[in-house]
């Protein structure tokens, strides 16, 4: 498992977490998150979720993986620390007449007993927890021995990794926080989970970002993706224009549309393992 941070480091991470929470509450992340639903459907299928299983979606946002599990008649629960996103999840579940429990909680201190779930999932969610070791430990704690842990995490060298490097030029990440993109590498997963999980499948997959143009991509993320929206709001007009131009340049190298629109592949690691 990794080392436990020193108390002073823990305080710093708590401050980072609060800033992150405020960022996710800004913009309109639910509009971004629902576009990632195909990732959750694939993850639930890869995890082999079955009817009647107790399934937890950690850092669920507006509930993509929880809803996908409920469609397979699992007993699905979604947990997140942003109440507005949980409310969006409840509305989606009601609209689809799905039974899902949405609970407010922190990925680093999950409000559930030990071994409470048969399957624990996260679709580009838990990877953003500042204290990565603690978040990994919590995933292990709430998953029963013999149960499944399945994660979808952006890779460092893919489109999203490049996007976050661009963001870092304008808002450098706190030095005490390791890159969330490391969750998208087998090496880091083995560090985080140690012998607690036997990984049975580590597969790089792609999510296609489809937009009218690179500029549309940049404008849309600035408008709705909370961390970018909040950061862009702190920039002066000239710097904001420079940032928007750089952000628009990120997906160009990944674009394969050939028709003037944007169809860019974003790599992510789909990891499935058995809790020992």
N, C-alpha and C positions, 0 to 999 in steps of 0.2 A: 504494500500500500504506500505510500510516500510518507514523508515526515509531517508531523503536526506543526503549523506555524507558531512562532514565538508569539506571546500575548500581544506585544506591540504591533506585530505584523497583522494579527487578527483584527485589532482595532482599525488599522489602515484598510484592510479588506472590507470591513463593515462599512466604512465610509465610501469605498468604491461601489459596494453593492447598492447603497442608498442612491448614489448618483445614477447608477444604471437603472434602478427602478423608476426614477423620475424621467429618465430618457425614454424608457419603454412606454411610459404613460403619455408622452408627447407624440405629436404626429397622429397617425392612425394605423398602428401596426396590424390591426385585424385585416385591413385591406391588403397588406403585404403577405401576411401569414396564410390567408386562404389560397393564395396562388401556389403554395407549397404542398397542398393537399395530396398530389400524386406521390410525393416522397413518403408521406405517412402511410398511404395505402400499400406501397411496396414494402415498407418496413414491417407493417403488421403481417403481411403475407409471408415475408422472409422469417419472421419470428414464429410462424405457425400458430397464430392465435386461434383458439377454438372456443366454441360455445360453452358458456358456463365458467370460463377461466376468470380469475380476478386479475384485471389488467390496470396498470398505472401508467399514465402519461405525465412525465415529469417536465416541469417548465413548459406546460402545455400550450401557453398562449391562448388562442381561441379554440383549442381543442382538437386539432387535426387527427392526432393518433388515437385519442380517446373516442372520437366519433367513428374512426375506421374500425376500432375494436368492437364498438357497440353494434356496428353493422353485421359483425360476425357473431352476435348474440353473446359476447363476453360481458362480464360485470365490470364496466369501465369506469375509471375515476381519472379526472384530470386535476393537476395541482399547479398553481402558479402564484406569484406574489403580486400580480397586477390585477386588482379587482375588476377593472373595466374590461380586460380581456376575458376573464372568467364569465362575465355577464354576456359577452358576445358568444361564448361557447354554449351557455345555457339557451340562448335564443336559437342558435343553430340546431341544437339537439331537439328543442321543441318543434322547430319547423320541420324536422325530419322524423319526428315522433320516435326519437331514440332515447333510451334510458341511460343517462350519464350523470354521475355525481361530479360536481366541480367544487373543489375545496381551495381556500386560500392558504398558501404555505410556501416555505422557502426550500429550494432544492438542497440547501446545505443543512437543513433541519426539518426533514419531512415529518408531517404530523400524523404518522401512522405507526402501528406496532411493528416489531421485528417479524420478518417472514410473512407479511400480510398479503403479498401478491405472488401470483404464479408467473406473471410477465411484467417487467418494468421496461418502458420505452421512453425514448426522447428523440424528437425530430428537431435538429438544430436548436435545441433549447438549453439542456443542462450544460452544454459546452461553454456557455457564457457565464456560468457561475464563477465568481472571482477566486474562491477557494476550491480549486479543482480536486484536491485530495479529499476534502470533506464531502463534496458532492458525490464523488465516486464511492466513498464509504457508505453514504446514505443509500445509494442505489443498491449496494450489496446488502445492507441491513434489512431493507424492506422486501427483498426478494427471497422467497423460500429456497432452501437447498434443492437443487435439481430443477429450479425454475429458470426462466430465460431473461436475459438482459439484451436489449436490441437498441442500437443507437445509430442515428444518421447525423453525421458531422461534416461540415465543410472542410475541404483540404487546404493546406497552406499555399499550395502552388496553383490552385484553381482561380476561377474568376472572383469568387467572394474573398479569397485570401488576398488577391491583388486589390480588391476594393477596400479592404480594411487597411492595407498598407498605404493607400492613398489618403484615407481618413486620418491615419496616424501622422501624416505630414502636417496636417492642420490642427490636430488635437492629439499630441503624443499620449500613448496609453500610460497609466501609472506604472512605475518601474517594478512594483511588487507583484504585478499581475502577469502571469504567463499568457501567451497568446491563446485564445480559445481555439484557434485553428489547429493546435496540436492534437486536439481530440480526433482530428481527421487523419491521424497517423497510427499505424499498428504499434509502433514503438512506445508512444505516449500512453496508449490504452494499457499496454502491458505494465508500464510503470505505475499507472494509477490503480489498477485492479489487482496486480500481482497474481498470486495463486487463487484469488477469489473467484475467477471466471476462467473457464476453458473456452476460448474463442473457437467456434466451429465454422465461421464464415466471415471473412474480411474482404469485402468487395467494393471496388471503386465504381460508383455509378455517376450518371450525369442528370442534372436537372436543366431543362432548357428555359432560358430567360427570353421571352418573346415580347418585343416592344416595337413601336413604330419606327424608332431610330435610336441611336446612342444618346442623343439629346433628350429624347422622351424617357429613356432609362434613368438618366441623371435627374431630370426634373421630378419624376415620379418618386424616386427614393428620397430626394430632399423634402418633398411634400409629406410623405407618409411614413417612412422608416424612422422610428423614434430617435435612435442614437444619431443618425445623420441629420434629421430635422432639427434636433436640439442643438447640435454642434453648429450647423449652418446659421442658426439664428444668432450666434455670438459673433459672427464675422462681419466686418464692414463690407460695403457694397462691392468694392473692387476685389477684395479677397474672396468674397462669395462667388463672384463671376469666375475667378480663376479656379476655385474649387469645383464649380459645376463643369467647367471645361475639362478638367482633369478626370473627374468622375465619368464624364461621357466618353472619355478615351479608354477607360478600363475594359469595357466589353468588346472593343473593336477587334482586338487580337483573337478573340474567341468566337467571332461572328462567322457564321457559315450560311447566311440566308441567300446571298447572291442576288437579291432583288431590291436592295436599298433599305429594307427593314432590318430589324435586329433579331437574330435567332442564335443565341450564344449559349454554349454548354458550360454549366457550372459543376465541377466535380465535387462529389462528396463520398465519404467512406461509410458504407453500410456494414455495421459490425453486429454480429449475433453470437451470443455465447451462453453457456450453461453455468449457473451459479453453483459453485462447489460447496 
